[in-house]
């Protein structure tokens, strides 16, 4: 299995806003992108075995707990077999414009 994981591409999502996650201003976007577009697609590609490691990078790590909860409600609880595990940068307690 380890060799199989190495053959899958890794994806780094840049940004944590509406188009990536559907999370804006502490809640789901009030648009047709409430579950995001990029994250939903990338997690689905992992479910299909095309993507391995997933990361997400933003400026404000303090938003990540809310982003994770939002993605669980709008992706994990809606679509079956979606593994929403991803690495996030910066850490949950950091704000870093250089992340």
C-alpha positions as CSV (number, residue, x, y, z in Angstrom):
1,X,0.0,0.0,0.0
2,X,2.8,2.4,0.8
3,X,4.2,2.2,-2.8
4,X,0.6,2.8,-4.1
5,X,0.4,6.0,-2.0
6,X,3.6,7.3,-3.4
7,X,2.3,7.0,-6.9
8,X,-0.7,9.3,-6.1
9,X,-0.2,13.0,-6.6
10,X,-0.1,15.4,-3.7
11,X,-2.2,18.5,-3.7
12,X,-1.7,21.9,-2.0
13,X,-4.8,24.1,-2.0
14,X,-3.8,27.8,-1.8
15,X,-6.5,29.9,0.0
16,X,-9.3,29.0,2.4
17,X,-12.1,31.1,1.0
18,X,-15.4,30.7,-0.9
19,X,-14.1,29.0,-4.0
20,X,-11.7,26.6,-2.1
21,X,-13.8,25.7,0.9
22,X,-17.1,27.6,0.8
23,X,-16.2,29.1,4.2
24,X,-16.6,32.9,4.3
25,X,-17.0,35.2,7.3
26,X,-17.2,32.2,9.7
27,X,-20.0,30.4,7.9
28,X,-21.0,28.8,4.6
29,X,-20.9,31.1,1.6
30,X,-24.3,32.5,0.7
31,X,-23.9,31.3,-2.9
32,X,-23.9,28.2,-5.0
33,X,-20.4,27.4,-3.5
34,X,-21.5,26.7,0.0
35,X,-19.4,23.5,0.0
36,X,-16.6,25.1,-1.9
37,X,-15.4,23.9,-5.3
38,X,-11.7,23.1,-5.0
39,X,-11.8,21.2,-1.7
40,X,-14.8,19.2,-2.7
41,X,-13.2,18.2,-6.0
42,X,-9.8,17.3,-4.4
43,X,-11.4,15.2,-1.6
44,X,-13.5,13.4,-4.2
45,X,-10.4,12.7,-6.3
46,X,-8.8,11.1,-3.2
47,X,-11.9,9.0,-2.7
48,X,-11.5,7.8,-6.2
49,X,-7.8,6.9,-5.6
50,X,-6.2,9.6,-7.7
51,X,-4.9,11.9,-4.9
52,X,-2.9,11.0,-1.8
53,X,-1.6,13.8,0.5
54,X,-3.6,17.0,0.7
55,X,-2.6,20.3,2.2
56,X,-4.3,23.7,2.6
57,X,-2.5,27.0,3.0
58,X,-4.0,30.3,4.1
59,X,-2.9,33.4,6.0
60,X,-4.9,32.9,9.1
61,X,-4.5,29.5,10.8
62,X,-7.0,30.5,13.4
63,X,-9.7,30.0,10.8
64,X,-8.8,26.3,10.3
65,X,-10.9,24.8,13.1
66,X,-14.0,26.5,11.6
67,X,-13.0,25.5,8.1
68,X,-12.6,21.9,9.2
69,X,-16.0,21.9,11.0
70,X,-17.6,23.5,7.9
71,X,-16.1,20.9,5.5
72,X,-17.3,18.1,7.8
73,X,-20.9,19.5,7.7
74,X,-21.0,20.3,4.0
75,X,-18.8,17.6,2.6
76,X,-18.1,14.8,5.0
77,X,-21.7,14.5,6.3
78,X,-23.2,14.8,2.8
79,X,-21.0,12.6,0.6
80,X,-20.2,9.0,1.5
81,X,-16.6,7.9,2.1
82,X,-15.0,11.3,2.0
83,X,-11.7,11.4,4.0
84,X,-11.3,15.1,4.9
85,X,-7.9,14.7,6.4
86,X,-5.5,17.4,5.3
87,X,-2.5,19.2,6.5
88,X,-3.0,22.9,7.1
89,X,-0.5,25.8,7.1
90,X,0.1,27.8,9.2
91,X,-0.7,26.2,12.6
92,X,-4.2,26.7,14.1
93,X,-2.9,29.3,16.4
94,X,-0.8,31.3,13.9
95,X,-1.4,34.1,11.4
96,X,1.4,34.1,8.8
97,X,1.1,36.0,5.5
98,X,4.2,34.1,4.3
99,X,2.6,30.7,4.9
